[in-house]
Amino acid sequence: MRTFGLRLQLTVAAAIAIAALSAPAGAQANSGPVASNAYIIFHGLDWAWASPCNVGPSSCSSINLAGGGGGWSFATAAEWADRPSETDFLRADGNAAAGDLKYACASGWFDLLYSSCDYEGDGGPVASGPSNGSTDGYAETWLVRESVVTTPEPSSIALLGTGLIGLVPMSRRKRK
């Protein structure tokens, strides 16, 4: 009986060790869709500051485009020509801070090594990626996607009230 318990403990310990060693070395800090305070909307597009590294041959990390809930990509040349400035990422409710400033930073959803962005406020060079040729010699990476505007559903009370208001003319017709 004692041998069976020891074998079970060793088997469980070995399974945990194998699982830990086979896990990806660099996984994003966050999963699921990018938080709404971690990206900006600029000229009808969502822009995410995806990494404090570039995406070129001398990159200090790797970008996972499947992170962030999907739909994110490197900007096209046209999108890149109409990109936001670094200061456009400043937000009162931003999820990252640089001194007293708060800004949007989504690297925790895309970068396989870092979960921070290097906000300098100096408008320095930023890389978008392979689709527009800006892949090397830059310090940061931004991603873009079509902006998803959510329309809130009407509340149940408002919907019920509208229905009741619609019944008033019908009751008046029946009286006549």
N, CA and C atoms as an extended XYZ file, in Angstrom:
528
Properties=species:S:1:pos:R:3:atomname:S:1:resname:S:1:resid:I:1 pbc="F F F"
N         0.816       -1.179        0.000 N   MET     1
C         0.000        0.000        0.000 CA  MET     1
C         0.867        1.254        0.000 C   MET     1
N         1.912        1.246        0.817 N   ARG     2
C         2.806        2.384        0.906 CA  ARG     2
C         3.531        2.599       -0.423 C   ARG     2
N         3.899        1.518       -1.103 N   THR     3
C         4.588        1.610       -2.386 CA  THR     3
C         3.686        2.246       -3.438 C   THR     3
N         2.392        1.892       -3.422 N   PHE     4
C         1.445        2.473       -4.377 CA  PHE     4
C         1.338        3.991       -4.181 C   PHE     4
N         1.267        4.448       -2.940 N   GLY     5
C         1.181        5.887       -2.638 CA  GLY     5
C         2.419        6.626       -3.109 C   GLY     5
N         3.590        6.023       -2.896 N   LEU     6
C         4.842        6.640       -3.320 CA  LEU     6
C         4.916        6.715       -4.842 C   LEU     6
N         4.492        5.624       -5.515 N   ARG     7
C         4.477        5.612       -6.983 CA  ARG     7
C         3.538        6.687       -7.522 C   ARG     7
N         2.372        6.831       -6.893 N   LEU     8
C         1.404        7.841       -7.330 CA  LEU     8
C         1.980        9.239       -7.173 C   LEU     8
N         2.646        9.489       -6.055 N   GLN     9
C         3.249       10.796       -5.833 CA  GLN     9
C         4.343       11.076       -6.866 C   GLN     9
N         5.168       10.071       -7.135 N   LEU    10
C         6.233       10.245       -8.125 CA  LEU    10
C         5.660       10.464       -9.527 C   LEU    10
N         4.600        9.742       -9.860 N   THR    11
C         3.963        9.897      -11.171 CA  THR    11
C         3.380       11.298      -11.323 C   THR    11
N         2.700       11.782      -10.292 N   VAL    12
C         2.115       13.127      -10.333 CA  VAL    12
C         3.224       14.173      -10.438 C   VAL    12
N         4.287       14.027       -9.666 N   ALA    13
C         5.408       14.967       -9.711 CA  ALA    13
C         6.054       14.979      -11.097 C   ALA    13
N         6.209       13.806      -11.701 N   ALA    14
C         6.800       13.727      -13.036 CA  ALA    14
C         5.886       14.385      -14.071 C   ALA    14
N         4.586       14.176      -13.950 N   ALA    15
C         3.635       14.784      -14.890 CA  ALA    15
C         3.674       16.298      -14.790 C   ALA    15
N         3.754       16.827      -13.578 N   ILE    16
C         3.824       18.286      -13.387 CA  ILE    16
C         5.116       18.830      -13.980 C   ILE    16
N         6.224       18.137      -13.752 N   ALA    17
C         7.512       18.584      -14.291 CA  ALA    17
C         7.501       18.577      -15.815 C   ALA    17
N         6.951       17.528      -16.422 N   ILE    18
C         6.885       17.453      -17.890 CA  ILE    18
C         6.008       18.561      -18.436 C   ILE    18
N         4.875       18.822      -17.787 N   ALA    19
C         3.976       19.895      -18.241 CA  ALA    19
C         4.659       21.244      -18.146 C   ALA    19
N         5.396       21.470      -17.068 N   ALA    20
C         6.081       22.752      -16.902 CA  ALA    20
C         7.183       22.933      -17.941 C   ALA    20
N         7.904       21.863      -18.240 N   LEU    21
C         8.988       21.964      -19.213 CA  LEU    21
C         8.485       22.059      -20.653 C   LEU    21
N         7.305       21.530      -20.916 N   SER    22
C         6.793       21.570      -22.283 CA  SER    22
C         5.969       22.811      -22.570 C   SER    22
N         5.706       23.649      -21.565 N   ALA    23
C         4.951       24.891      -21.789 CA  ALA    23
C         5.799       25.843      -22.615 C   ALA    23
N         5.175       26.696      -23.425 N   PRO    24
C         5.941       27.650      -24.215 CA  PRO    24
C         6.774       28.547      -23.315 C   PRO    24
N         7.990       28.831      -23.761 N   ALA    25
C         8.912       29.617      -22.945 CA  ALA    25
C         8.391       31.023      -22.706 C   ALA    25
N         7.850       31.657      -23.700 N   GLY    26
C         7.366       33.016      -23.529 CA  GLY    26
C         5.909       33.092      -23.886 C   GLY    26
N         5.067       33.265      -22.932 N   ALA    27
C         3.644       33.390      -23.206 CA  ALA    27
C         3.185       34.771      -22.766 C   ALA    27
N         2.183       35.294      -23.432 N   GLN    28
C         1.682       36.604      -23.097 CA  GLN    28
C         1.191       36.619      -21.651 C   GLN    28
N         1.292       37.795      -21.037 N   ALA    29
C         0.815       37.954      -19.669 CA  ALA    29
C        -0.710       37.930      -19.627 C   ALA    29
N        -1.362       38.353      -20.698 N   ASN    30
C        -2.820       38.439      -20.744 CA  ASN    30
C        -3.366       37.579      -21.874 C   ASN    30
N        -4.574       37.087      -21.683 N   SER    31
C        -5.223       36.333      -22.748 CA  SER    31
C        -6.596       36.947      -23.000 C   SER    31
N        -7.212       36.540      -24.080 N   GLY    32
C        -8.517       37.086      -24.426 CA  GLY    32
C        -8.394       38.422      -25.139 C   GLY    32
N        -9.511       39.100      -25.328 N   PRO    33
C        -9.493       40.376      -26.051 CA  PRO    33
C        -8.692       41.443      -25.302 C   PRO    33
N        -8.082       42.331      -26.057 N   VAL    34
C        -7.332       43.438      -25.468 CA  VAL    34
C        -8.304       44.320      -24.691 C   VAL    34
N        -7.930       44.687      -23.481 N   ALA    35
C        -8.769       45.562      -22.653 CA  ALA    35
C        -8.996       46.894      -23.367 C   ALA    35
N       -10.163       47.476      -23.178 N   SER    36
C       -10.506       48.705      -23.897 CA  SER    36
C        -9.613       49.885      -23.524 C   SER    36
N        -8.951       49.841      -22.370 N   ASN    37
C        -8.047       50.934      -22.003 CA  ASN    37
C        -6.602       50.646      -22.407 C   ASN    37
N        -6.386       49.563      -23.187 N   ALA    38
C        -5.040       49.185      -23.606 CA  ALA    38
C        -4.796       49.458      -25.085 C   ALA    38
N        -5.765       50.067      -25.781 N   TYR    39
C        -5.572       50.462      -27.176 CA  TYR    39
C        -6.344       51.756      -27.418 C   TYR    39
N        -6.106       52.372      -28.569 N   ILE    40
C        -6.807       53.613      -28.897 CA  ILE    40
C        -7.560       53.440      -30.208 C   ILE    40
N        -8.523       54.311      -30.424 N   ILE    41
C        -9.230       54.369      -31.705 CA  ILE    41
C        -8.788       55.667      -32.375 C   ILE    41
N        -8.248       55.537      -33.575 N   PHE    42
C        -7.718       56.690      -34.295 CA  PHE    42
C        -8.154       56.590      -35.745 C   PHE    42
N        -8.908       57.583      -36.203 N   HIS    43
C        -9.427       57.630      -37.571 CA  HIS    43
C       -10.150       56.343      -37.956 C   HIS    43
N       -10.969       55.832      -37.037 N   GLY    44
C       -11.793       54.661      -37.328 CA  GLY    44
C       -11.096       53.318      -37.219 C   GLY    44
N        -9.844       53.304      -36.775 N   LEU    45
C        -9.105       52.051      -36.601 CA  LEU    45
C        -8.661       51.908      -35.150 C   LEU    45
N        -8.608       50.682      -34.679 N   ASP    46
C        -8.045       50.398      -33.359 CA  ASP    46
C        -6.534       50.255      -33.526 C   ASP    46
N        -5.771       50.937      -32.685 N   TRP    47
C        -4.309       50.857      -32.709 CA  TRP    47
C        -3.830       50.327      -31.366 C   TRP    47
N        -3.006       49.301      -31.395 N   ALA    48
C        -2.461       48.697      -30.182 CA  ALA    48
C        -0.945       48.838      -30.172 C   ALA    48
N        -0.419       49.334      -29.067 N   TRP    49
C         1.029       49.384      -28.861 CA  TRP    49
C         1.398       47.986      -28.412 C   TRP    49
N         1.900       47.182      -29.324 N   ALA    50
C         2.011       45.744      -29.111 CA  ALA    50
C         3.323       45.270      -28.509 C   ALA    50
N         4.375       46.080      -28.576 N   SER    51
C         5.657       45.595      -28.071 CA  SER    51
C         6.644       46.748      -27.914 C   SER    51
N         7.548       46.639      -26.927 N   PRO    52
C         8.631       47.614      -26.827 CA  PRO    52
C         9.807       47.235      -27.732 C   PRO    52
N         9.580       46.285      -28.634 N   CYS    53
C        10.622       45.820      -29.554 CA  CYS    53
C        10.135       45.968      -30.992 C   CYS    53
N        11.080       45.977      -31.920 N   ASN    54
C        10.685       45.986      -33.323 CA  ASN    54
C        10.379       44.554      -33.768 C   ASN    54
N         9.986       44.405      -35.009 N   VAL    55
C         9.662       43.067      -35.519 CA  VAL    55
C        10.671       42.591      -36.548 C   VAL    55
N        11.760       43.289      -36.673 N   GLY    56
C        12.754       42.945      -37.687 CA  GLY    56
C        13.794       41.960      -37.202 C   GLY    56
N        14.833       41.787      -38.010 N   PRO    57
C        15.888       40.813      -37.715 CA  PRO    57
C        16.600       41.058      -36.388 C   PRO    57
N        16.654       42.308      -35.955 N   SER    58
C        17.346       42.593      -34.689 CA  SER    58
C        16.373       42.777      -33.532 C   SER    58
N        15.212       42.161      -33.632 N   SER    59
C        14.193       42.307      -32.597 CA  SER    59
C        14.651       41.723      -31.268 C   SER    59
N        14.142       42.319      -30.191 N   CYS    60
C        14.459       41.814      -28.852 CA  CYS    60
C        13.378       40.876      -28.338 C   CYS    60
N        12.323       40.634      -29.127 N   SER    61
C        11.242       39.750      -28.703 CA  SER    61
C        10.470       39.275      -29.926 C   SER    61
N         9.353       38.591      -29.701 N   SER    62
C         8.504       38.092      -30.783 CA  SER    62
C         7.071       38.553      -30.555 C   SER    62
N         6.361       38.795      -31.643 N   ILE    63
C         4.970       39.227      -31.593 CA  ILE    63
C         4.068       38.046      -31.936 C   ILE    63
N         3.009       37.872      -31.161 N   ASN    64
C         2.015       36.843      -31.434 CA  ASN    64
C         0.756       37.543      -31.943 C   ASN    64
N         0.550       37.538      -33.253 N   LEU    65
C        -0.611       38.220      -33.828 CA  LEU    65
C        -1.925       37.553      -33.449 C   LEU    65
N        -1.895       36.322      -32.989 N   ALA    66
C        -3.127       35.643      -32.582 CA  ALA    66
C        -3.602       36.127      -31.216 C   ALA    66
N        -2.750       36.841      -30.490 N   GLY    67
C        -3.144       37.360      -29.188 CA  GLY    67
C        -4.125       38.511      -29.343 C   GLY    67
N        -4.675       38.942      -28.254 N   GLY    68
C        -5.531       40.124      -28.267 CA  GLY    68
C        -6.925       39.931      -28.791 C   GLY    68
N        -7.373       38.712      -28.967 N   GLY    69
C        -8.737       38.481      -29.394 CA  GLY    69
C        -8.959       38.469      -30.885 C   GLY    69
N        -7.907       38.504      -31.668 N   GLY    70
C        -8.032       38.370      -33.116 CA  GLY    70
C        -8.297       39.672      -33.843 C   GLY    70
N        -8.078       39.604      -35.146 N   GLY    71
C        -8.321       40.750      -36.008 CA  GLY    71
C        -7.174       41.739      -36.098 C   GLY    71
N        -6.152       41.586      -35.283 N   TRP    72
C        -5.026       42.526      -35.277 CA  TRP    72
C        -4.016       42.128      -36.351 C   TRP    72
N        -3.388       43.129      -36.959 N   SER    73
C        -2.369       42.876      -37.980 CA  SER    73
C        -1.409       44.053      -38.022 C   SER    73
N        -0.346       43.872      -38.795 N   PHE    74
C         0.537       44.987      -39.054 CA  PHE    74
C        -0.176       45.934      -40.009 C   PHE    74
N         0.073       47.202      -39.880 N   ALA    75
C        -0.600       48.199      -40.713 CA  ALA    75
C        -0.188       48.089      -42.171 C   ALA    75
N        -1.128       48.385      -43.047 N   THR    76
C        -0.795       48.503      -44.463 CA  THR    76
C        -0.061       49.827      -44.648 C   THR    76
N         0.496       50.038      -45.807 N   ALA    77
C         1.202       51.295      -46.068 CA  ALA    77
C         0.256       52.484      -45.928 C   ALA    77
N        -0.977       52.348      -46.405 N   ALA    78
C        -1.948       53.446      -46.310 CA  ALA    78
C        -2.326       53.725      -44.856 C   ALA    78
N        -2.546       52.658      -44.073 N   GLU    79
C        -2.876       52.837      -42.657 CA  GLU    79
C        -1.697       53.466      -41.915 C   GLU    79
N        -0.498       53.014      -42.256 N   TRP    80
C         0.695       53.531      -41.584 CA  TRP    80
C         0.908       54.998      -41.903 C   TRP    80
N         0.564       55.404      -43.108 N   ALA    81
C         0.720       56.816      -43.487 CA  ALA    81
C        -0.219       57.710      -42.673 C   ALA    81
N        -1.324       57.148      -42.178 N   ASP    82
C        -2.309       57.906      -41.405 CA  ASP    82
C        -2.332       57.432      -39.950 C   ASP    82
N        -1.188       57.040      -39.434 N   ARG    83
C        -1.099       56.487      -38.080 CA  ARG    83
C        -1.179       57.580      -37.011 C   ARG    83
N        -1.495       57.170      -35.788 N   PRO    84
C        -1.499       58.128      -34.679 CA  PRO    84
C        -0.071       58.475      -34.267 C   PRO    84
N         0.059       59.496      -33.466 N   SER    85
C         1.372       59.829      -32.903 CA  SER    85
C         1.499       59.131      -31.551 C   SER    85
N         2.668       59.133      -31.022 N   GLU    86
C         2.904       58.502      -29.724 CA  GLU    86
C         2.019       59.137      -28.646 C   GLU    86
N         1.844       60.453      -28.696 N   THR    87
C         1.036       61.125      -27.677 CA  THR    87
C        -0.453       60.811      -27.801 C   THR    87
N        -0.898       60.291      -28.956 N   ASP    88
C        -2.298       59.877      -29.088 CA  ASP    88
C        -2.622       58.688      -28.186 C   ASP    88
N        -1.608       57.973      -27.721 N   PHE    89
C        -1.829       56.830      -26.845 CA  PHE    89
C        -2.064       57.248      -25.390 C   PHE    89
N        -1.909       58.537      -25.096 N   LEU    90
C        -2.189       59.021      -23.750 CA  LEU    90
C        -3.685       58.922      -23.482 C   LEU    90
N        -4.054       58.372      -22.325 N   ARG    91
C        -5.460       58.221      -21.935 CA  ARG    91
C        -5.557       58.387      -20.424 C   ARG    91
N        -6.573       59.071      -19.969 N   ALA    92
C        -6.770       59.234      -18.531 CA  ALA    92
C        -6.971       57.883      -17.844 C   ALA    92
N        -7.565       56.931      -18.566 N   ASP    93
C        -7.812       55.596      -17.989 CA  ASP    93
C        -6.833       54.549      -18.523 C   ASP    93
N        -5.707       54.992      -19.068 N   GLY    94
C        -4.736       54.069      -19.639 CA  GLY    94
C        -4.272       53.014      -18.646 C   GLY    94
N        -3.867       51.872      -19.158 N   ASN    95
C        -3.462       50.751      -18.306 CA  ASN    95
C        -1.976       50.746      -17.972 C   ASN    95
N        -1.221       51.744      -18.452 N   ALA    96
C         0.211       51.828      -18.178 CA  ALA    96
C         0.550       53.268      -17.783 C   ALA    96
N         1.680       53.430      -17.125 N   ALA    97
C         2.067       54.766      -16.675 CA  ALA    97
C         3.520       55.053      -17.011 C   ALA    97
N         3.767       56.319      -17.322 N   ALA    98
C         5.123       56.839      -17.508 CA  ALA    98
C         5.176       58.113      -16.677 C   ALA    98
N         5.708       58.000      -15.481 N   GLY    99
C         5.662       59.133      -14.560 CA  GLY    99
C         4.209       59.399      -14.167 C   GLY    99
N         3.774       60.638      -14.376 N   ASP   100
C         2.389       61.010      -14.051 CA  ASP   100
C         1.438       60.751      -15.202 C   ASP   100
N         1.953       60.351      -16.351 N   LEU   101
C         1.118       60.143      -17.532 CA  LEU   101
C         0.624       58.705      -17.616 C   LEU   101
N        -0.630       58.548      -18.008 N   LYS   102
C        -1.188       57.208      -18.242 CA  LYS   102
C        -1.404       57.057      -19.741 C   LYS   102
N        -1.131       55.869      -20.252 N   TYR   103
C        -1.274       55.626      -21.679 CA  TYR   103
C        -1.702       54.186      -21.935 C   TYR   103
N        -2.149       53.933      -23.157 N   ALA   104
C        -2.605       52.605      -23.575 CA  ALA   104
C        -1.411       51.762      -24.006 C   ALA   104
N        -1.302       50.567      -23.455 N   CYS   105
C        -0.210       49.647      -23.797 CA  CYS   105
C        -0.769       48.230      -23.861 C   CYS   105
N        -0.672       47.584      -25.023 N   ALA   106
C        -1.245       46.244      -25.216 CA  ALA   106
C        -0.192       45.158      -25.360 C   ALA   106
N         1.049       45.437      -24.992 N   SER   107
C         2.096       44.425      -25.199 CA  SER   107
C         1.845       43.158      -24.395 C   SER   107
N         1.136       43.241      -23.301 N   GLY   108
C         0.831       42.051      -22.517 CA  GLY   108
C        -0.038       41.045      -23.254 C   GLY   108
N        -0.677       41.475      -24.333 N   TRP   109
C        -1.513       40.575      -25.128 CA  TRP   109
C        -0.780       40.025      -26.355 C   TRP   109
N         0.301       40.694      -26.785 N   PHE   110
C         0.955       40.317      -28.044 CA  PHE   110
C         2.415       39.910      -27.913 C   PHE   110
N         3.156       40.536      -27.043 N   ASP   111
C         4.589       40.293      -26.932 CA  ASP   111
C         4.838       39.024      -26.122 C   ASP   111
N         5.707       38.159      -26.614 N   LEU   112
C         5.990       36.895      -25.949 CA  LEU   112
C         6.995       37.028      -24.814 C   LEU   112
N         7.573       38.212      -24.631 N   LEU   113
C         8.567       38.406      -23.590 CA  LEU   113
C         8.227       39.567      -22.659 C   LEU   113
N         7.784       40.682      -23.219 N   TYR   114
C         7.537       41.889      -22.434 CA  TYR   114
C         6.045       42.168      -22.284 C   TYR   114
N         5.686       42.826      -21.186 N   SER   115
C         4.307       43.277      -21.007 CA  SER   115
C         4.303       44.779      -20.719 C   SER   115
N         5.269       45.480      -21.292 N   SER   116
C         5.365       46.922      -21.087 CA  SER   116
C         5.610       47.609      -22.427 C   SER   116
N         5.440       48.918      -22.438 N   CYS   117
C         5.731       49.741      -23.610 CA  CYS   117
C         6.659       50.853      -23.149 C   CYS   117
N         7.468       51.352      -24.034 N   ASP   118
C         8.432       52.388      -23.674 CA  ASP   118
C         7.931       53.742      -24.123 C   ASP   118
N         6.987       54.315      -23.372 N   TYR   119
C         6.478       55.634      -23.726 CA  TYR   119
C         7.531       56.672      -23.391 C   TYR   119
N         7.964       57.401      -24.409 N   GLU   120
C         8.972       58.440      -24.222 CA  GLU   120
C         8.368       59.832      -24.383 C   GLU   120
N         7.277       59.918      -25.156 N   GLY   121
C         6.656       61.206      -25.401 CA  GLY   121
C         7.418       62.065      -26.390 C   GLY   121
N         8.421       61.484      -27.047 N   ASP   122
C         9.239       62.272      -27.973 CA  ASP   122
C         8.901       62.013      -29.436 C   ASP   122
N         7.886       61.168      -29.672 N   GLY   123
C         7.506       60.891      -31.055 CA  GLY   123
C         8.561       60.114      -31.814 C   GLY   123
N         9.368       59.337      -31.112 N   GLY   124
C        10.423       58.559      -31.744 CA  GLY   124
C         9.882       57.544      -32.729 C   GLY   124
N        10.764       56.902      -33.490 N   PRO   125
C        10.325       55.971      -34.522 CA  PRO   125
C         9.657       54.728      -33.958 C   PRO   125
N         8.644       54.275      -34.646 N   VAL   126
C         7.879       53.101      -34.257 CA  VAL   126
C         7.742       52.208      -35.476 C   VAL   126
N         7.832       50.895      -35.287 N   ALA   127
C         7.682       49.953      -36.393 CA  ALA   127
C         6.264       49.419      -36.434 C   ALA   127
N         5.760       49.203      -37.610 N   SER   128
C         4.466       48.551      -37.750 CA  SER   128
C         4.661       47.115      -38.162 C   SER   128
N         5.482       46.862      -39.145 N   GLY   129
C         5.713       45.481      -39.515 CA  GLY   129
C         5.933       45.258      -40.989 C   GLY   129
N         5.969       43.989      -41.376 N   PRO   130
C         6.349       43.598      -42.725 CA  PRO   130
C         5.502       44.190      -43.841 C   PRO   130
N         4.211       44.438      -43.600 N   SER   131
C         3.365       44.871      -44.707 CA  SER   131
C         3.690       46.268      -45.205 C   SER   131
N         4.373       47.079      -44.415 N   ASN   132
C         4.727       48.406      -44.914 CA  ASN   132
C         6.229       48.633      -44.966 C   ASN   132
N         6.977       47.575      -44.763 N   GLY   133
C         8.421       47.666      -44.919 CA  GLY   133
C         9.169       48.211      -43.719 C   GLY   133
N         8.473       48.718      -42.696 N   SER   134
C         9.181       49.274      -41.545 CA  SER   134
C         9.393       48.182      -40.513 C   SER   134
N        10.436       47.393      -40.714 N   THR   135
C        10.642       46.240      -39.840 CA  THR   135
C        11.908       46.292      -39.002 C   THR   135
N        12.798       47.188      -39.261 N   ASP   136
C        14.047       47.167      -38.521 CA  ASP   136
C        14.506       48.582      -38.208 C   ASP   136
N        15.302       48.705      -37.180 N   GLY   137
C        15.838       49.995      -36.813 CA  GLY   137
C        14.853       50.842      -36.017 C   GLY   137
N        13.786       50.247      -35.542 N   TYR   138
C        12.799       50.976      -34.772 CA  TYR   138
C        12.720       50.390      -33.373 C   TYR   138
N        12.143       51.136      -32.468 N   ALA   139
C        12.148       50.720      -31.077 CA  ALA   139
C        10.864       50.070      -30.604 C   ALA   139
N         9.761       50.251      -31.275 N   GLU   140
C         8.468       49.779      -30.792 CA  GLU   140
C         7.675       49.171      -31.948 C   GLU   140
N         6.599       48.449      -31.612 N   THR   141
C         5.722       47.879      -32.640 CA  THR   141
C         4.270       48.194      -32.307 C   THR   141
N         3.541       48.681      -33.295 N   TRP   142
C         2.112       48.940      -33.170 CA  TRP   142
C         1.361       48.019      -34.119 C   TRP   142
N         0.164       47.607      -33.715 N   LEU   143
C        -0.718       46.805      -34.560 CA  LEU   143
C        -2.023       47.559      -34.780 C   LEU   143
N        -2.771       47.124      -35.777 N   VAL   144
C        -4.009       47.820      -36.138 CA  VAL   144
C        -5.093       46.796      -36.471 C   VAL   144
N        -6.350       47.205      -36.319 N   ARG   145
C        -7.487       46.394      -36.761 CA  ARG   145
C        -8.655       47.342      -37.029 C   ARG   145
N        -9.632       46.830      -37.775 N   GLU   146
C       -10.850       47.599      -37.998 CA  GLU   146
C       -11.500       47.841      -36.641 C   GLU   146
N       -11.940       49.053      -36.402 N   SER   147
C       -12.553       49.381      -35.124 CA  SER   147
C       -13.902       48.691      -34.995 C   SER   147
N       -14.111       48.086      -33.854 N   VAL   148
C       -15.370       47.406      -33.574 CA  VAL   148
C       -16.162       48.301      -32.629 C   VAL   148
N       -17.227       48.898      -33.143 N   VAL   149
C       -18.058       49.762      -32.325 CA  VAL   149
C       -19.221       48.934      -31.801 C   VAL   149
N       -19.345       48.887      -30.510 N   THR   150
C       -20.434       48.123      -29.917 CA  THR   150
C       -21.606       49.040      -29.629 C   THR   150
N       -22.779       48.606      -29.999 N   THR   151
C       -23.992       49.355      -29.715 CA  THR   151
C       -24.666       48.719      -28.517 C   THR   151
N       -24.872       49.504      -27.470 N   PRO   152
C       -25.487       48.899      -26.294 CA  PRO   152
C       -26.928       48.473      -26.564 C   PRO   152
N       -27.305       47.358      -26.011 N   GLU   153
C       -28.674       46.874      -26.148 CA  GLU   153
C       -29.596       47.776      -25.333 C   GLU   153
N       -30.820       48.012      -25.817 N   PRO   154
C       -31.729       48.836      -25.018 CA  PRO   154
C       -32.083       48.112      -23.728 C   PRO   154
N       -32.263       48.864      -22.691 N   SER   155
C       -32.591       48.220      -21.417 CA  SER   155
C       -33.995       47.632      -21.471 C   SER   155
N       -34.225       46.656      -20.660 N   SER   156
C       -35.526       45.977      -20.648 CA  SER   156
C       -36.652       46.930      -20.271 C   SER   156
N       -36.402       47.823      -19.334 N   ILE   157
C       -37.445       48.755      -18.903 CA  ILE   157
C       -37.814       49.702      -20.037 C   ILE   157
N       -36.817       50.220      -20.764 N   ALA   158
C       -37.106       51.116      -21.880 CA  ALA   158
C       -37.896       50.384      -22.963 C   ALA   158
N       -37.543       49.152      -23.226 N   LEU   159
C       -38.251       48.363      -24.227 CA  LEU   159
C       -39.698       48.089      -23.790 C   LEU   159
N       -39.869       47.768      -22.522 N   LEU   160
C       -41.213       47.540      -21.988 CA  LEU   160
C       -42.032       48.828      -22.046 C   LEU   160
N       -41.410       49.950      -21.666 N   GLY   161
C       -42.100       51.246      -21.706 CA  GLY   161
C       -42.545       51.606      -23.105 C   GLY   161
N       -41.698       51.366      -24.091 N   THR   162
C       -42.068       51.644      -25.488 CA  THR   162
C       -43.250       50.793      -25.909 C   THR   162
N       -43.250       49.541      -25.488 N   GLY   163
C       -44.375       48.664      -25.812 CA  GLY   163
C       -45.671       49.130      -25.179 C   GLY   163
N       -45.586       49.575      -23.919 N   LEU   164
C       -46.785       50.063      -23.239 CA  LEU   164
C       -47.312       51.341      -23.875 C   LEU   164
N       -46.402       52.228      -24.282 N   ILE   165
C       -46.825       53.458      -24.959 CA  ILE   165
C       -47.533       53.110      -26.263 C   ILE   165
N       -47.089       52.085      -26.930 N   GLY   166
C       -47.734       51.656      -28.177 CA  GLY   166
C       -49.124       51.086      -27.958 C   GLY   166
N       -49.413       50.607      -26.765 N   LEU   167
C       -50.733       50.058      -26.462 CA  LEU   167
C       -51.784       51.143      -26.214 C   LEU   167
N       -51.360       52.333      -25.825 N   VAL   168
C       -52.296       53.421      -25.527 CA  VAL   168
C       -53.188       53.739      -26.720 C   VAL   168
N       -52.657       53.968      -27.922 N   PRO   169
C       -53.545       54.276      -29.056 CA  PRO   169
C       -54.523       53.133      -29.353 C   PRO   169
N       -54.096       51.901      -29.142 N   MET   170
C       -54.980       50.772      -29.417 CA  MET   170
C       -56.159       50.748      -28.445 C   MET   170
N       -55.917       51.081      -27.172 N   SER   171
C       -57.010       51.078      -26.201 CA  SER   171
C       -57.986       52.217      -26.494 C   SER   171
N       -57.493       53.347      -27.001 N   ARG   172
C       -58.370       54.469      -27.353 CA  ARG   172
C       -59.250       54.100      -28.536 C   ARG   172
N       -58.717       53.359      -29.486 N   ARG   173
C       -59.516       52.947      -30.655 CA  ARG   173
C       -60.660       52.039      -30.246 C   ARG   173
N       -60.391       51.165      -29.288 N   LYS   174
C       -61.427       50.237      -28.839 CA  LYS   174
C       -62.565       50.970      -28.128 C   LYS   174
N       -62.260       52.052      -27.433 N   ARG   175
C       -63.285       52.830      -26.744 CA  ARG   175
C       -64.223       53.511      -27.709 C   ARG   175
N       -63.693       53.955      -28.869 N   LYS   176
C       -64.513       54.660      -29.854 CA  LYS   176
C       -65.333       53.687      -30.573 C   LYS   176
